[in-house]
Amino acid sequence: MSLIITDDCINCDVCEPECPNEAISQGIDIYVIDPNKCTECVGHFDEPQCQQVCPVDCIPLDLNHVESRDQLQQKYEQLIAVQR
């Protein structure tokens, strides 16, 4: 499943550069995660890097975008194929 950034975001700018899929961008008020690009770092790391660096713990799972680990792996492979 994808991750989501909540309204608790303080715009500290640490999550965006950590995302290997470039799924995080500045939104109108807070950072946002594109669920079409978020793989929870599957294919890159063992744990979501944005969650690891977030100082306010505002990046939970997005229950509106439920995906299995296999689906996240497939999404990762598709994203990598597009980049080539």
DSSP file (Angstrom, degrees, kcal/mol; ACC not computed):
  #  RESIDUE AA STRUCTURE BP1 BP2  ACC     N-H-->O    O-->H-N    N-H-->O    O-->H-N    TCO  KAPPA ALPHA  PHI   PSI    X-CA   Y-CA   Z-CA
    1    1 A M              0   0    0      0, 0.0    65,-0.2     0, 0.0    62,-0.1   0.000 360.0 360.0 360.0 155.9    0.0    0.0    0.0
    2    2 A S        -     0   0    0     63,-1.8    60,-3.2    60,-0.4     2,-0.3  -0.246 360.0-120.8 -76.6 168.9    1.1    3.5   -0.5
    3    3 A L  B     -A   61   0A   0     58,-0.3     2,-0.3    31,-0.1    58,-0.2  -0.695  21.5-155.1-105.6 165.1    2.0    5.9    2.2
    4    4 A I        -     0   0    0     56,-2.3     2,-0.5    -2,-0.3    28,-0.1  -0.988  13.6-131.0-140.5 148.2    0.4    9.3    2.9
    5    5 A I        -     0   0    0     -2,-0.3    54,-0.2    54,-0.2    28,-0.1  -0.891  28.8-146.4-101.9 127.0    1.6   12.5    4.6
    6    6 A T    >   -     0   0    0     52,-2.6     3,-1.9    -2,-0.5    25,-0.1  -0.265  31.3 -94.9 -87.5 174.3   -0.9   13.8    7.2
    7    7 A D  T 3  S+     0   0    0      1,-0.3    -1,-0.1    23,-0.1    51,-0.0   0.566 114.5  79.4 -65.4  -8.6   -1.7   17.4    8.2
    8    8 A D  T 3   +     0   0    0     50,-0.1    -1,-0.3    49,-0.0    51,-0.1   0.562  65.6 124.3 -74.8  -7.2    0.9   17.0   11.0
    9    9 A C    <   -     0   0    0     -3,-1.9    -4,-0.0    49,-0.2    45,-0.0  -0.268  47.1-164.4 -55.8 135.1    3.6   17.6    8.4
   10   10 A I        -     0   0    0     20,-0.0    -1,-0.1     0, 0.0    -3,-0.0   0.230  38.2-117.8-106.5  11.6    5.8   20.6    9.4
   11   11 A N        +     0   0    0      1,-0.1    -2,-0.1    20,-0.1    15,-0.0   0.899  57.3 156.2  54.3  45.5    7.4   21.0    5.9
   12   12 A C        -     0   0    0      1,-0.1    -1,-0.1     0, 0.0    -3,-0.0   0.593  47.6-133.7 -80.0  -9.7   10.8   20.2    7.2
   13   13 A D  S    S+     0   0    0      1,-0.1    -1,-0.1     3,-0.0    13,-0.0   0.562  73.3 112.4  73.7  10.9   12.0   19.1    3.7
   14   14 A V        +     0   0    0      1,-0.1     4,-0.4     2,-0.1    40,-0.1   0.769  69.2  54.3 -87.9 -23.4   13.7   15.9    4.8
   15   15 A C  S >> S+     0   0    0      1,-0.1     3,-1.0     2,-0.1     4,-0.9   0.903  94.9  64.9 -77.4 -40.8   11.4   13.3    3.2
   16   16 A E  G >4 S+     0   0    0      1,-0.3     3,-1.1     2,-0.2     8,-0.3   0.899 103.3  44.4 -54.7 -51.0   11.4   14.5   -0.4
   17   17 A P  G 34 S+     0   0    0      0, 0.0    -1,-0.3     0, 0.0    -2,-0.1   0.701 107.8  61.7 -70.1 -15.0   15.1   13.8   -1.2
   18   18 A E  G <4 S+     0   0    0     -3,-1.0    -2,-0.2    -4,-0.4    31,-0.2   0.682  78.8  99.2 -80.9 -17.8   14.9   10.4    0.6
   19   19 A C    X<  -     0   0    0     -3,-1.1     3,-1.1    -4,-0.9     5,-0.1  -0.590  56.0-164.0 -77.7 114.5   12.3    9.0   -1.8
   20   20 A P  T 3  S+     0   0    0      0, 0.0    -1,-0.2     0, 0.0    -2,-0.0   0.692  90.2  49.3 -71.4 -16.7   14.0    6.8   -4.4
   21   21 A N  T 3  S-     0   0    0     -3,-0.0    -2,-0.1    16,-0.0    -3,-0.0   0.378 106.5-123.3-100.8   2.9   10.9    6.9   -6.7
   22   22 A E    <   +     0   0    0     -3,-1.1    16,-0.1    -6,-0.2    -6,-0.1   0.873  66.3 140.2  54.9  39.7   10.4   10.7   -6.5
   23   23 A A        +     0   0    0     14,-0.2    11,-2.9    -7,-0.1     2,-0.5   0.603  46.8  79.4 -85.7 -13.5    6.9   10.1   -5.2
   24   24 A I  E     +B   33   0B   0     -8,-0.3     2,-0.3     9,-0.2     9,-0.2  -0.828  54.8 157.5-102.7 132.0    7.1   13.0   -2.7
   25   25 A S  E     -B   32   0B   0      7,-2.3     7,-3.0    -2,-0.5     2,-0.4  -0.953  47.8 -86.6-144.6 164.1    6.5   16.6   -3.8
   26   26 A Q  E     -B   31   0B   0     -2,-0.3     5,-0.2     5,-0.2     2,-0.1  -0.604  46.1-166.2 -74.5 125.1    5.5   19.8   -2.2
   27   27 A G        -     0   0    0      3,-1.8     4,-0.1    -2,-0.4    -1,-0.1  -0.127  42.5 -77.4 -93.3-163.8    1.8   20.2   -2.2
   28   28 A I  S    S-     0   0    0      1,-0.1     3,-0.1    -2,-0.1    -2,-0.0   0.948 123.2  -1.5 -64.1 -50.1   -0.3   23.4   -1.5
   29   29 A D  S    S+     0   0    0      1,-0.3     2,-0.3     2,-0.0    -1,-0.1   0.729 136.0  10.4-111.6 -34.2    0.2   23.3    2.3
   30   30 A I  S    S-     0   0    0    -25,-0.1    -3,-1.8   -20,-0.0    -1,-0.3  -0.845  89.9 -74.8-138.7 172.1    2.2   20.2    3.0
   31   31 A Y  E     -B   26   0B   0     -2,-0.3     2,-0.3    -5,-0.2    -5,-0.2  -0.388  47.9-157.6 -67.6 151.8    4.2   17.5    1.2
   32   32 A V  E     -B   25   0B   0     -7,-3.0    -7,-2.3   -28,-0.1     2,-0.5  -0.920  10.1-136.1-131.3 157.2    2.2   14.9   -0.7
   33   33 A I  E     -B   24   0B   0     -2,-0.3    -9,-0.2    -9,-0.2   -28,-0.1  -0.963  15.1-135.6-116.8 128.6    2.9   11.4   -1.9
   34   34 A D    >>  -     0   0    0    -11,-2.9     3,-1.8    -2,-0.5     4,-1.6  -0.737  11.9-155.0 -80.3 111.8    1.9   10.2   -5.3
   35   35 A P  T 34 S+     0   0    0      0, 0.0    -1,-0.2     0, 0.0   -12,-0.0   0.711  91.3  63.6 -64.2 -18.5    0.4    6.7   -4.7
   36   36 A N  T 34 S+     0   0    0      1,-0.2    -2,-0.0   -13,-0.1   -13,-0.0   0.671 113.5  33.0 -77.5 -16.1    1.2    5.7   -8.3
   37   37 A K  T <4 S+     0   0    0     -3,-1.8     2,-0.4   -14,-0.1   -14,-0.2   0.608  94.3 100.8-110.5 -18.8    4.9    6.1   -7.5
   38   38 A C     <  +     0   0    0     -4,-1.6    37,-0.1   -15,-0.2    38,-0.0  -0.564  31.1 164.1 -77.1 124.7    5.1    5.1   -3.9
   39   39 A T    >   -     0   0    0     -2,-0.4     3,-2.2    36,-0.1    -1,-0.1   0.152  60.7-109.9-117.4  14.2    6.3    1.5   -3.4
   40   40 A E  T 3  S-     0   0    0      1,-0.3     3,-0.1     3,-0.1    -2,-0.1   0.794  73.9 -65.8  55.9  28.3    7.1    1.9    0.4
   41   41 A C  T >> S+     0   0    0      1,-0.3     4,-3.0     7,-0.1     3,-2.4   0.533  90.1 159.7  69.3  10.4   10.7    1.7   -0.9
   42   42 A V  T <4  +     0   0    0     -3,-2.2    -1,-0.3     1,-0.3     4,-0.1  -0.436  69.4  27.3 -58.5 133.1   10.1   -2.0   -1.9
   43   43 A G  T 34 S+     0   0    0      2,-0.3    -1,-0.3    -3,-0.1     3,-0.1   0.137 128.7  46.2  96.0 -18.7   12.9   -2.7   -4.5
   44   44 A H  T <4 S+     0   0    0     -3,-2.4     2,-0.3     1,-0.4    -2,-0.2   0.726 117.4   3.8-117.4 -50.6   15.2   -0.1   -2.9
   45   45 A F     <  -     0   0    0     -4,-3.0    -1,-0.4     1,-0.1    -2,-0.3  -0.870  61.1-117.4-138.6 166.2   15.2   -0.5    0.9
   46   46 A D  S    S+     0   0    0     -2,-0.3    -4,-0.1     1,-0.1    -1,-0.1   0.748 101.0  28.9 -76.9 -24.9   13.8   -2.7    3.6
   47   47 A E  S    S-     0   0    0     -6,-0.1     2,-0.3    -5,-0.0    -1,-0.1  -0.964  99.1 -88.4-135.6 150.5   11.8    0.2    5.2
   48   48 A P     >  -     0   0    0      0, 0.0     4,-1.4     0, 0.0     3,-0.2  -0.420  34.1-151.5 -59.8 121.8   10.2    3.3    3.8
   49   49 A Q  H  > S+     0   0    0     -2,-0.3     4,-1.6     1,-0.2     5,-0.2   0.832  91.1  59.0 -68.3 -33.7   13.0    6.0    4.0
   50   50 A C  H  > S+     0   0    0      1,-0.2     4,-1.4     2,-0.2    -1,-0.2   0.904 105.9  49.4 -63.7 -39.1   10.6    8.9    4.4
   51   51 A Q  H  4 S+     0   0    0      1,-0.2    -1,-0.2     2,-0.2    -2,-0.2   0.867 107.6  56.2 -65.2 -35.2    9.2    7.3    7.6
   52   52 A Q  H  < S+     0   0    0     -4,-1.4    -1,-0.2     1,-0.2    -2,-0.2   0.841 115.2  35.3 -67.0 -33.7   12.7    6.8    8.9
   53   53 A V  H  < S+     0   0    0     -4,-1.6    -1,-0.2    -3,-0.1    -2,-0.2   0.604  86.1 113.6 -98.0 -12.1   13.7   10.5    8.6
   54   54 A C    ><  -     0   0    0     -4,-1.4     3,-0.5    -5,-0.2     5,-0.1  -0.444  50.0-161.0 -66.1 119.7   10.3   12.1    9.5
   55   55 A P  T 3  S+     0   0    0      0, 0.0    -1,-0.2     0, 0.0    -4,-0.0   0.664  88.2  41.8 -76.6 -14.9   10.8   14.0   12.8
   56   56 A V  T 3  S-     0   0    0      0, 0.0    -2,-0.1     0, 0.0   -48,-0.0   0.342 102.0-124.2-115.3   6.6    7.0   14.2   13.5
   57   57 A D    <   +     0   0    0     -3,-0.5    -6,-0.1    -6,-0.2   -49,-0.0   0.937  60.7 142.7  54.3  54.8    5.9   10.7   12.5
   58   58 A C        +     0   0    0      1,-0.1   -52,-2.6   -52,-0.1   -49,-0.2   0.033  38.5  89.7-114.9  26.2    3.3   11.9   10.0
   59   59 A I        +     0   0    0    -54,-0.2   -54,-0.2    -8,-0.1    -1,-0.1  -0.687  51.6 159.6-126.5  79.9    3.7    9.3    7.3
   60   60 A P        -     0   0    0      0, 0.0   -56,-2.3     0, 0.0     2,-0.1  -0.287  50.7 -72.9 -87.6 178.0    1.4    6.4    7.9
   61   61 A L  B     -A    3   0A   0    -58,-0.2     2,-0.9    -2,-0.1   -58,-0.3  -0.467  45.5-123.2 -67.1 143.2    0.0    3.8    5.5
   62   62 A D    >   -     0   0    0    -60,-3.2     3,-2.1     3,-0.2   -60,-0.4  -0.807  19.8-165.0 -92.6 102.9   -2.6    5.1    3.1
   63   63 A L  T 3  S+     0   0    0     -2,-0.9     3,-0.4     1,-0.3    -1,-0.1   0.595  85.3  65.4 -67.5 -10.3   -5.6    2.8    3.7
   64   64 A N  T 3  S+     0   0    0      1,-0.2    -1,-0.3   -62,-0.1     2,-0.2   0.531 103.5  47.4 -85.8  -7.1   -7.2    4.1    0.4
   65   65 A H  S <  S+     0   0    0     -3,-2.1   -63,-1.8   -63,-0.2     2,-0.4  -0.578  76.5 177.8-133.9  70.3   -4.3    2.6   -1.6
   66   66 A V        +     0   0    0     -3,-0.4     2,-0.3   -65,-0.2    -3,-0.1  -0.620   8.0 163.1 -80.7 127.1   -4.0   -1.0   -0.3
   67   67 A E        -     0   0    0     -2,-0.4     2,-0.1   -65,-0.1    -2,-0.1  -0.992  32.5-124.0-142.4 146.6   -1.3   -3.1   -2.1
   68   68 A S     >  -     0   0    0     -2,-0.3     4,-2.3     1,-0.1     5,-0.2  -0.366  35.3-104.1 -81.0 168.2    0.4   -6.3   -1.3
   69   69 A R  H  > S+     0   0    0      1,-0.2     4,-2.3     2,-0.2     5,-0.1   0.882 124.3  53.5 -60.2 -38.2    4.2   -6.6   -1.2
   70   70 A D  H  > S+     0   0    0      2,-0.2     4,-2.3     1,-0.2    -1,-0.2   0.903 108.4  49.0 -63.9 -40.8    4.1   -8.4   -4.5
   71   71 A Q  H  > S+     0   0    0      2,-0.2     4,-2.3     1,-0.2    -2,-0.2   0.891 110.4  50.7 -65.4 -38.9    2.0   -5.6   -6.0
   72   72 A L  H  X S+     0   0    0     -4,-2.3     4,-2.5     2,-0.2    -2,-0.2   0.894 109.5  51.2 -64.9 -39.1    4.5   -3.0   -4.7
   73   73 A Q  H  X S+     0   0    0     -4,-2.3     4,-2.4     2,-0.2    -2,-0.2   0.912 110.2  49.1 -63.4 -42.8    7.4   -5.0   -6.2
   74   74 A Q  H  X S+     0   0    0     -4,-2.3     4,-2.2     2,-0.2    -2,-0.2   0.899 110.6  50.3 -63.3 -40.8    5.5   -5.0   -9.6
   75   75 A K  H  X S+     0   0    0     -4,-2.3     4,-2.5     2,-0.2    -2,-0.2   0.925 109.7  51.4 -62.9 -43.9    5.0   -1.3   -9.4
   76   76 A Y  H  X S+     0   0    0     -4,-2.5     4,-2.4     1,-0.2    -2,-0.2   0.932 109.7  49.5 -56.4 -47.8    8.7   -0.8   -8.6
   77   77 A E  H  X S+     0   0    0     -4,-2.4     4,-2.0     1,-0.2    -1,-0.2   0.869 111.2  49.4 -63.0 -37.4    9.7   -2.9  -11.7
   78   78 A Q  H  X S+     0   0    0     -4,-2.2     4,-1.9     2,-0.2    -1,-0.2   0.900 110.7  49.8 -67.6 -40.7    7.3   -0.9  -13.9
   79   79 A L  H  X S+     0   0    0     -4,-2.5     4,-1.4     1,-0.2    -2,-0.2   0.899 111.5  48.5 -64.8 -40.4    8.8    2.4  -12.6
   80   80 A I  H  X S+     0   0    0     -4,-2.4     4,-0.9     1,-0.2    -1,-0.2   0.897 109.1  53.4 -65.9 -40.9   12.3    1.2  -13.2
   81   81 A A  H  < S+     0   0    0     -4,-2.0     3,-0.5     1,-0.2    -1,-0.2   0.875 107.7  51.1 -62.6 -38.0   11.4    0.1  -16.7
   82   82 A V  H  < S+     0   0    0     -4,-1.9    -1,-0.2     1,-0.2    -2,-0.2   0.848 105.4  56.5 -67.8 -34.1   10.0    3.5  -17.5
   83   83 A Q  H  <        0   0    0     -4,-1.4    -1,-0.2     1,-0.3    -2,-0.2   0.714 360.0 360.0 -71.6 -20.3   13.2    5.2  -16.3
   84   84 A R     <        0   0    0     -4,-0.9    -1,-0.3    -3,-0.5    -2,-0.2   0.477 360.0 360.0 -80.8 360.0   15.3    3.2  -18.8
